[in-house]
Amino acid sequence: MKKITLSFDNGPDPEVTPAVLDVLAQKGVKASFFVVGDKLRDPERLALAQRAHAEGHWIGNHTFNHLVPLGRSQHEGVTALEIGRTQDLIGGLAHEMKFFRPFGGGGNLNADLLDRNARDYLQKEGFTCVLWNVVPRDWEQPAQWVETAMQMCRTIDHPLIVLHDITTGAMAYLDEFIDRAERDGMTFVQDFPAACLPMVRGKVMFDMSPFIADHGSRAYARPEIRKDRL
């Protein structure tokens, strides 16, 4: 039976994430939520991440601002801000493997994902980098993504699908997707396929050069976090 792994990016969202968690609970599916750090400064959204964690879902880091892929950024100290600050906000909700998913700028797997500075930071801090192999672009086709996802999943040995718990209306069809996948002979697991893990606990597992822009080396010393920004 084919394994399939569900993951959700860009939340938590008070209008969408509760319904997603309800569906997952009803279907008995465990997933991973890659959260945006800036959103966790809101107590209501933080409470949703806490609920997801309490219900057995994994919480991962998906940058702080989610504005520019790290491979495109030229700003000094951006890695410590985007990854390190988010990890601080996740705190005790983090999985022991410290999952980090880079921002792909539309699901792209290319050198926009990271720069050398970000790779070095992830290695030094012992992160596990989680990529993907199915992006049905639910944010663009909120009522049609299920069919796209099914077609893509059928062509991959272990699909790791990226969905988004944000206010597009797409997650109204999550239960339909789960039902169709199970009818198609797929079983939902929480583990990630090895092919989507180029780094595990800071150890590089396979060539990461396709995902790393070469901007030279920038210092990634942890910046002081001003309390007025929390």
SULWOZI-V970468 format. One record per pair of residues at least 12 apart in sequence whose C-alpha atoms are under 10 Angstrom apart, sorted by the first residue. I is the first residue (numbers start at 1). J is the second residue. Records with the same first field share a line. If there is no record, write none. Layout:
I: J ; J
This chain:
1: 182 ; 184 ; 185 ; 186 ; 187
2: 153 ; 154 ; 156 ; 157 ; 158 ; 159 ; 181 ; 182 ; 184 ; 185 ; 186 ; 187 ; 188 ; 189
3: 153 ; 156 ; 157 ; 158 ; 159 ; 160 ; 181 ; 182 ; 185 ; 186 ; 187 ; 188 ; 189 ; 190 ; 191 ; 192 ; 193
4: 153 ; 156 ; 157 ; 158 ; 159 ; 160 ; 161 ; 181 ; 182 ; 186 ; 187 ; 188 ; 189 ; 190 ; 191 ; 192 ; 193
5: 29 ; 30 ; 31 ; 32 ; 132 ; 134 ; 158 ; 159 ; 160 ; 161 ; 162 ; 186 ; 187 ; 188 ; 189 ; 190 ; 191 ; 192 ; 193
6: 24 ; 29 ; 30 ; 31 ; 32 ; 33 ; 134 ; 159 ; 160 ; 161 ; 162 ; 163 ; 178 ; 188 ; 189 ; 190 ; 191 ; 192
7: 30 ; 31 ; 32 ; 33 ; 34 ; 57 ; 58 ; 59 ; 60 ; 132 ; 160 ; 161 ; 162 ; 163 ; 164 ; 165 ; 190 ; 192
8: 20 ; 31 ; 32 ; 33 ; 34 ; 35 ; 59 ; 60 ; 161 ; 162 ; 163 ; 164 ; 165 ; 166
9: 32 ; 33 ; 34 ; 35 ; 36 ; 60 ; 61 ; 62 ; 101 ; 103 ; 162 ; 163 ; 164 ; 165 ; 166
10: 33 ; 34 ; 35 ; 36 ; 37 ; 39 ; 61 ; 62 ; 63 ; 64 ; 65 ; 66 ; 103 ; 163 ; 164 ; 165 ; 166
11: 33 ; 34 ; 35 ; 36 ; 37 ; 38 ; 39 ; 40 ; 45 ; 46 ; 48 ; 49 ; 62 ; 164 ; 165 ; 166 ; 167
12: 33 ; 34 ; 35 ; 36 ; 37 ; 39 ; 40 ; 42 ; 44 ; 45 ; 46 ; 47 ; 48 ; 49 ; 52 ; 164 ; 165 ; 166
13: 35 ; 39 ; 40 ; 44 ; 45 ; 46 ; 48 ; 49 ; 164 ; 165 ; 166 ; 167
14: 44 ; 45 ; 46 ; 47 ; 48 ; 165 ; 166 ; 167
15: 45 ; 165 ; 166 ; 167
16: 164 ; 165 ; 166 ; 167 ; 168 ; 169 ; 170 ; 171 ; 172
17: 33 ; 45 ; 48 ; 49 ; 51 ; 52 ; 164 ; 165 ; 166 ; 167 ; 171
18: 48 ; 49 ; 51 ; 52 ; 165
19: 165 ; 171 ; 172 ; 174
20: 52 ; 164 ; 165 ; 171 ; 172 ; 173 ; 174 ; 175
21: 48 ; 51 ; 52 ; 55 ; 57 ; 165
22: 175
23: 171 ; 172 ; 174 ; 175 ; 178
24: 55 ; 57 ; 174 ; 175 ; 178
25: 55 ; 56
26: 175
27: 175 ; 178 ; 179 ; 188
28: 188
29: 56 ; 57 ; 178 ; 187 ; 188 ; 189 ; 190
30: 52 ; 55 ; 56 ; 57 ; 58 ; 188 ; 189 ; 190 ; 191
31: 52 ; 55 ; 56 ; 57 ; 58 ; 59 ; 188 ; 189 ; 190 ; 191
32: 52 ; 53 ; 56 ; 57 ; 58 ; 59 ; 60 ; 95 ; 99 ; 162 ; 190 ; 191 ; 192
33: 49 ; 52 ; 53 ; 57 ; 58 ; 59 ; 60 ; 61 ; 62 ; 99 ; 162 ; 163 ; 164 ; 165
34: 49 ; 58 ; 59 ; 60 ; 61 ; 62 ; 63 ; 99 ; 100 ; 101 ; 102 ; 130 ; 162 ; 164 ; 165
35: 49 ; 59 ; 60 ; 61 ; 62 ; 63 ; 64 ; 66 ; 86 ; 87 ; 90 ; 100 ; 101 ; 165
36: 60 ; 61 ; 62 ; 63 ; 64 ; 65 ; 66 ; 82 ; 83 ; 86 ; 87 ; 89 ; 90
37: 61 ; 62 ; 63 ; 64 ; 65 ; 66 ; 81 ; 82 ; 83 ; 84 ; 85 ; 86 ; 87 ; 88 ; 89 ; 90
38: 63 ; 64 ; 65 ; 66 ; 82 ; 85 ; 86 ; 89 ; 230
39: 64 ; 65 ; 86 ; 89
40: 64 ; 86 ; 89 ; 90 ; 230
41: 86 ; 89 ; 90 ; 229 ; 230
42: 230
46: 89 ; 90 ; 93
49: 90 ; 93
50: 90 ; 92 ; 93
51: 93
52: 93
53: 92 ; 93 ; 94 ; 95
54: 93
56: 190
57: 93 ; 95 ; 190
58: 93 ; 94 ; 95 ; 96 ; 98 ; 99 ; 190 ; 191
59: 90 ; 92 ; 93 ; 94 ; 95 ; 98 ; 99 ; 100
60: 86 ; 87 ; 90 ; 93 ; 94 ; 95 ; 97 ; 98 ; 99 ; 100 ; 101 ; 128 ; 129 ; 130
61: 82 ; 83 ; 84 ; 85 ; 86 ; 87 ; 88 ; 89 ; 90 ; 94 ; 95 ; 98 ; 99 ; 100 ; 101 ; 102 ; 127 ; 129 ; 130
62: 82 ; 83 ; 86 ; 87 ; 99 ; 100 ; 101 ; 102 ; 103 ; 130
63: 79 ; 80 ; 81 ; 82 ; 83 ; 84 ; 85 ; 86 ; 87 ; 100 ; 101 ; 102 ; 103
64: 78 ; 79 ; 80 ; 81 ; 82 ; 83 ; 84 ; 85 ; 86 ; 87 ; 89
65: 81 ; 82 ; 83 ; 86 ; 103
66: 82 ; 102 ; 103 ; 104 ; 105
67: 82 ; 103 ; 105
68: 103 ; 104 ; 105 ; 112 ; 113
69: 102 ; 103 ; 104 ; 105 ; 106 ; 111 ; 112 ; 113 ; 114 ; 115
70: 82 ; 83 ; 102 ; 103 ; 104 ; 105 ; 111 ; 112 ; 113 ; 114 ; 115 ; 116 ; 117 ; 118 ; 212 ; 213
71: 102 ; 103 ; 104 ; 110 ; 111 ; 112 ; 113 ; 114 ; 115 ; 116 ; 117 ; 118 ; 211 ; 212 ; 213 ; 214 ; 215
72: 111 ; 112 ; 113 ; 114 ; 115 ; 212 ; 213 ; 214 ; 215
73: 112 ; 114 ; 115 ; 213 ; 215
74: 115 ; 215 ; 218
75: 218
76: 117 ; 218 ; 219 ; 220 ; 221
77: 117 ; 118 ; 218 ; 219 ; 220 ; 221 ; 222 ; 223
78: 117 ; 118 ; 218 ; 219 ; 220 ; 221 ; 222 ; 223
79: 114 ; 115 ; 117 ; 118 ; 119 ; 120 ; 121 ; 122 ; 218 ; 219 ; 220 ; 221 ; 222 ; 223
80: 117 ; 118 ; 121 ; 122 ; 219 ; 220 ; 221 ; 222 ; 223 ; 224
81: 220 ; 221 ; 222 ; 223 ; 224 ; 225
82: 102 ; 118
83: 100 ; 101 ; 102 ; 118 ; 121 ; 122 ; 127
84: 121 ; 122 ; 125 ; 220 ; 222 ; 223
85: 222 ; 223 ; 224 ; 225
86: 100
87: 99 ; 100
89: 230
95: 128
96: 126 ; 127 ; 128 ; 201
97: 126 ; 127 ; 128 ; 129 ; 200 ; 201 ; 202
98: 122 ; 125 ; 126 ; 127 ; 128 ; 129 ; 130 ; 200 ; 201 ; 202
99: 122 ; 126 ; 127 ; 128 ; 129 ; 130 ; 197 ; 199 ; 200 ; 201
100: 122 ; 127 ; 128 ; 129 ; 130 ; 131 ; 199
101: 113 ; 127 ; 128 ; 129 ; 130 ; 131 ; 132 ; 197
102: 114 ; 118 ; 129 ; 130 ; 131 ; 211
103: 131
104: 131 ; 132 ; 211
106: 135 ; 137 ; 139
107: 131 ; 132 ; 133 ; 134 ; 135 ; 136 ; 137 ; 162
108: 131 ; 132 ; 133 ; 135 ; 211
109: 131 ; 132 ; 133 ; 210 ; 211
110: 208 ; 209 ; 210 ; 211 ; 212 ; 213
111: 208 ; 209 ; 210 ; 211 ; 212 ; 213 ; 214
112: 210 ; 211 ; 212 ; 213 ; 214
113: 131 ; 210 ; 211 ; 212 ; 213
114: 208 ; 209 ; 210 ; 211 ; 212 ; 213 ; 214
115: 209 ; 211 ; 212 ; 213 ; 214 ; 215 ; 216 ; 217 ; 218
116: 208 ; 209 ; 211 ; 212 ; 213 ; 214 ; 215 ; 216 ; 217 ; 218
117: 212 ; 213 ; 214 ; 215 ; 216 ; 217 ; 218 ; 219 ; 220
118: 212 ; 213 ; 217 ; 218 ; 220
119: 199 ; 202 ; 204 ; 208 ; 209 ; 211 ; 212
120: 202 ; 217 ; 220
121: 202 ; 219 ; 220 ; 221
122: 199 ; 200 ; 201 ; 202 ; 203 ; 204
123: 199 ; 200 ; 201 ; 202 ; 203 ; 204
124: 201 ; 202 ; 203
125: 201 ; 202
126: 199 ; 200 ; 201 ; 202 ; 203
127: 199 ; 200 ; 201 ; 202 ; 203
128: 197 ; 198 ; 199 ; 200 ; 201 ; 202 ; 203 ; 204
129: 196 ; 197 ; 198 ; 199 ; 200 ; 201 ; 202 ; 203 ; 204
130: 160 ; 192 ; 193 ; 194 ; 195 ; 196 ; 197 ; 198 ; 199 ; 200
131: 160 ; 161 ; 162 ; 192 ; 193 ; 194 ; 195 ; 196 ; 197 ; 198 ; 199
132: 159 ; 160 ; 161 ; 162 ; 192 ; 193 ; 195 ; 196 ; 197
133: 152 ; 153 ; 156 ; 158 ; 159 ; 160 ; 161 ; 162 ; 193 ; 195 ; 196
134: 148 ; 149 ; 150 ; 151 ; 152 ; 153 ; 155 ; 156 ; 158 ; 159 ; 160 ; 161 ; 162 ; 163
135: 148 ; 149 ; 152 ; 153 ; 159 ; 160 ; 161 ; 162 ; 163
136: 148 ; 149 ; 150 ; 151 ; 152 ; 153 ; 161 ; 162 ; 163
137: 149 ; 162 ; 163 ; 164 ; 170
138: 162 ; 163 ; 164 ; 165 ; 166 ; 168 ; 169 ; 170 ; 171
139: 163 ; 164 ; 165 ; 166 ; 167 ; 168 ; 169 ; 170 ; 171
140: 168 ; 170
141: 168 ; 169 ; 170
142: 167 ; 168 ; 169 ; 170 ; 171 ; 172 ; 173
143: 168 ; 169 ; 170 ; 171 ; 172 ; 173
144: 170 ; 173
145: 163 ; 170 ; 171 ; 173 ; 174 ; 177
146: 170 ; 171 ; 173 ; 174 ; 175 ; 176 ; 177 ; 178 ; 180 ; 181
147: 177 ; 180
149: 161 ; 162 ; 163 ; 177 ; 181
150: 177 ; 178 ; 180 ; 181 ; 184
153: 181 ; 186
154: 181 ; 184 ; 185 ; 186
157: 193
158: 186 ; 189 ; 192 ; 193 ; 194 ; 195 ; 196
159: 186 ; 188 ; 192 ; 193 ; 196
160: 189 ; 190 ; 191 ; 192 ; 193 ; 195 ; 196
194: 206
198: 211
